[in-house]
Amino acid sequence: MNKLKSLEESFGGRHFDREIIILCVRWYLRYKLSLRDLVEMMAERGLSFN
């Protein structure tokens, strides 16, 4: 329970949902994408990182 609480606190105050952040980090690390690639991929899904 304590570990779950600290995880929730880690994502507190963020502009995007936890799932979006985790997805971007996963793609960034797994597929060696640039940040520009991630921004373009998220823009295709209707998210803006401006």
N, C-alpha and C positions, 0 to 999 in steps of 0.2 A: 504494500500500500504506500509506503514511504517513497519508493522508487517511482511509482506512478504519479504521485503528487509533485515530485521534483521535475518530472517530464512535463507536466501541465504548466508548471511555473516557467520552464524554459521557453515555452511558446507564448507566454503571456505578453500582450502589448504588440504583437506582430501584426502587420498589415494584411497578411494572407493566412488562410486556414493551414493548420498543421499538415494536412494531407498534401497540399500543394507544395509546401516547403520540402517535405520529405521526398516527394516525387522529383522535384528539380535537383535536389542533392543526389539522389540515386542515379538519375540520368547523367548528371555532370560527372560523377565518379566512374560509373560503369562504362559509358560510351565515349569518354574523353571529349565531351562537347565544350565549346567555348561558351562564355556567358552570353554572347550575341546569339548563338544557336538556341540557347534556352529561351531567351527573350522572344525570338521569332516563333519558336514552337508554342510558347504560352500565348502569344498574340493570335495564333491560328485557333486557339481554344477560347479566345475571348477575354484573356487576362492582359492587363497593361502594367508594365513595370516602370512607368515614367515617374 
